[in-house]
Amino acid sequence: MSAGTRARVRELTPQAATRRLGAVVPCTVLVGSPRQRSRTQTVTELLARRTCDQLREAGVDVEPARLIELRKLSPIAFDGQQEEVQAAIADVMRPGLLFIGSPTYLETFSGMLKVLLDLVPRDGLGQTVAVPVMTAADRRHRFAVERYLAPLLVAMGARVPVPGLSVIEEEMPRIDGLLDSWCEDSCAQLVAALEKI
């Protein structure tokens, strides 16, 4: 994190060590891809790790991310796995930081992600600062994250203070630079939003 970003973060949160951000901030990563070792999971986990590292540099105590892979809960309708599904919902609803990643299917997010989020109570993300993440094969789907996933999270009560991250398949070789740029632009706003939950 640059010195300028650190200064902006501290300016936004002058009492970060003694207010709510003085407590450990939970972090959850929810991945709605049906594929093992998918690009979506890679990008979402990398972004969560990079963001949490920068928040820690800024003085925010963020716990290690808790990963939920929806492919491990499939089929999500739910014989024999209800307990795991309820545990996933409880993790998603934890107050704190939530990264939600999905591949782009039919120009929107995955069906398995929609099924799980349909089980979250209305306003169930009211204590959550959410970061939507989507991957796509085609540049035409670049804005699906802002058109579909971000508005859904807002409708569920989440604070979505920064633009979602959209990564096109051809951008994967330079993913580190994309993540660094996103984090540099977004860290201060995330801290400000976390301070309000």
N, C-alpha and C positions, 0 to 999 in steps of 0.2 A: 504494500500500500504506500502510495506516495505521501510525502510530508504534508502536501496540500490537502489530501483526502483525510489524513489523520486529524489535521487542524479543523476541517469542516465537521468531522464526527464529534470531536470534543466540544466544538462550539454549539452543536445541536444538543449535546447531552453533557452539560457541565457537571452533573451529579451522578454520572452513570454508575459509579462505584457504590453509591449509597441509596439510590432509588431502586425501582423494580429491576433494573439491569444489574444491580448488585447481586441478585440471586442468579442461580444457574438458569439459563434459557434452554428449554427443551428444543430439540431439532428432530424432525421426522422427514424421511424421504419416501415418497409413495411413487412407485413405478408401475404404470399401467400398460406394460408391453407383454404380449404373450410369449416372447422369445427369450431364451436364455442368453445371457451375455449380449444383450441388444445394444445398439447405438444409443437408444433412449436411456437405458440404465447407465451406460458409461457417462453420457453427458450430464445427466441429472446428479449422479453421485459426485462427479468431478466438480460441478458447480457448487453443490452443497459444501463439499470439503473446502474449496477455495474461498467461498463466502464466509464460512465459519472461521477459517484461519484469519481472514481480514478483520472480522468482527472481534476476534480475540486480540489482535494487534491494537484495536481501538479501545480495548479495555472491557469488552463485553464477554462475560463468562458463558460460553455456549457449550452445552454438553455434546459428546460425540453423537453423530446422527444415527437414528434408529431407522433401519431400512425395512420397507414393506414391499415385497414383490408380489403383485397380484397374480402373476402366472402360477405361483405356488398355492394360491387359493382356488384355482379354477377346478371345476366349474363353480363359480361364486354362488350358484343357486343350489343348495347349501347343504345337501344331505351329508352328514358326517363331518362337516367342517364348520358348523355354526360357531363353535367356540373360537376358532381362529379368526373367523370373520368379525366377530364382536370385538376381539382383541385388536384387530386392525383398525376398526372404526374408532375405538377408544384412543389409539395412538394418533390417528389423524386429527382428532378433536382436542388433543392436548394443547393448552395455552403455550404459545411459542412460535417457532419458525417452522414452516411447512413447505417443502419443495415437492411439487407434483409434476411428474414427467409422463408424457404420452407420445407415441408415434402418431402421425397423421393418417387417419383412415377415412376415406370418402370425404376428404376436406375438413374433417373434424377429429376430435380425440377418440380414443379407443372405447369400444362398447363395454369392456370389463371395468374400465375406470368409471364410466357412467353408472353401471350397476352398483358398484360400491358406494359412490357418492349419493346415489338415490336412497341409500340406507342411513345416511347421516341425517339427524334431525334438522328441521328448519332452523336456520341461524346457528347450526352446530359448529361452525367455524368462527364464531364471534370473538374468540380470544386468540385468533391465529393471524399471523402475518404470513401470507402465502406468496410463493414464487412459482408461477406457471412456466413449464418448460416443454417444448415440443420439438420433435425431429421430423424431417420430411425428405423425400427423395426429389421433390420437384420445387423449383423456385415459386411456382404459382401458389404454393401452400405456405409461403413465408409468414403470412399474417393470420394464420389459423389460431395461433396462440392468443392473439389479442381479440379476435372476433368471437371465439367460442369458449376457450378454457378460462381466460381471465374473467369474463363476465359471469360465468357460472360460479366461480369462487366468490366473487363479490356478492352475488345473489344469495349465497349461503352464509353471508355475514363476515367473510374474511376481509382483512385489509390487504390490498394488493397495491403497495405504494410505488412499485417500480415496473417498467415494461417487462413482459415475459421474455424469456430467451427462446429464440427459434434458430435451429441449426439445420442447414441443408446438407444432404449427404456429401456433396462435393467440398464442403467446408471442414470436414472432419480432420484432414491433415493439418489444419492450422487452428485446431480447437483451443490450444493453450492461449493463444493470443486473443481469441474471441472471449474466452472466459475472463481473462485478465481485464479486458476492456469493459465487459459488463460489470464486473465487481467494482472496478474503479468508479464507474458512473453511479453505482447503486448502493454502495455500503452506507453512506451517510443517511439516505432516505430509509433504509431498513432499520438502522439504529433508532431514528426518530419514531418510526412506526412501532417498534418493539417497546419503546418507552411508554406507549399509550395503552398497552394491553394489561 
